[in-house]
Amino acid sequence: ETGSEDIDILPNGLAFISSGLKYPGVQSLAPDKPGEIFLMDLNEDKPRAVELRISRGFDLASFNPHGISTYID
């Protein structure tokens, strides 16, 4: 609903998508909704974005993701 800010696709076809970026002074479609991270498996016939749960103790109310990147060890 609020659009995606960035996407990072792993070699195995899993895509991580950040959403919910808000800029001061710019109208937001969902001003009271915190940011989110979604996972999409691009190997599926009909891929769909699934919201990832964020750990307890994380300040979700102020989560405002700008970009995303992954590290493979």
C-alpha positions as CSV (number, residue, x, y, z in Angstrom):
1,E,0.0,0.0,0.0
2,T,2.8,2.4,0.8
3,G,5.2,1.3,-1.9
4,S,8.7,-0.1,-1.7
5,E,11.9,1.8,-1.0
6,D,14.5,-0.8,-2.0
7,I,15.0,-4.4,-2.9
8,D,17.9,-6.8,-2.5
9,I,17.7,-10.2,-4.4
10,L,19.9,-13.1,-3.2
11,P,21.5,-15.6,-5.6
12,N,19.0,-18.2,-4.5
13,G,16.0,-16.1,-5.6
14,L,14.9,-14.7,-2.3
15,A,14.1,-11.0,-2.4
16,F,14.1,-8.7,0.7
17,I,12.0,-5.5,0.2
18,S,12.0,-2.5,2.5
19,S,8.8,-0.4,2.7
20,G,7.4,2.5,4.5
21,L,10.0,5.3,4.1
22,K,8.8,8.6,5.3
23,Y,10.5,12.0,4.5
24,P,9.9,15.0,6.7
25,G,7.6,17.5,4.9
26,V,6.5,14.9,2.3
27,Q,3.0,13.5,2.4
28,S,2.8,9.9,3.4
29,L,0.1,7.5,2.3
30,A,0.2,5.8,5.8
31,P,1.7,8.3,8.2
32,D,0.9,6.2,11.3
33,K,2.1,2.9,10.0
34,P,5.7,1.9,10.8
35,G,8.1,0.6,8.1
36,E,8.2,-3.0,7.1
37,I,10.5,-5.6,5.6
38,F,9.0,-8.2,3.2
39,L,10.3,-11.4,1.8
40,M,9.4,-12.7,-1.7
41,D,10.5,-16.0,-3.1
42,L,11.0,-15.4,-6.8
43,N,11.3,-19.1,-7.5
44,E,7.6,-19.6,-6.9
45,D,5.1,-19.7,-9.8
46,K,3.1,-16.8,-8.2
47,P,5.5,-15.0,-5.9
48,R,3.9,-12.8,-3.2
49,A,5.5,-10.5,-0.6
50,V,5.2,-11.8,3.0
51,E,5.8,-9.4,5.9
52,L,8.6,-10.5,8.1
53,R,8.1,-10.4,11.9
54,I,10.5,-8.1,13.7
55,S,12.0,-9.2,17.0
56,R,10.6,-8.0,20.3
57,G,12.5,-5.1,21.9
58,F,12.9,-3.4,18.5
59,D,11.5,0.1,18.3
60,L,9.0,-0.7,15.6
61,A,7.1,2.6,16.0
62,S,10.0,4.6,14.7
63,F,11.2,2.1,12.0
64,N,11.7,4.1,8.8
65,P,13.8,1.9,6.5
66,H,15.8,3.6,3.8
67,G,17.4,1.0,1.6
68,I,18.3,-2.6,2.3
69,S,21.3,-4.8,1.8
70,T,22.3,-8.4,2.7
71,Y,25.6,-10.0,3.7
72,I,26.3,-13.6,2.7
73,D,29.0,-15.3,4.7
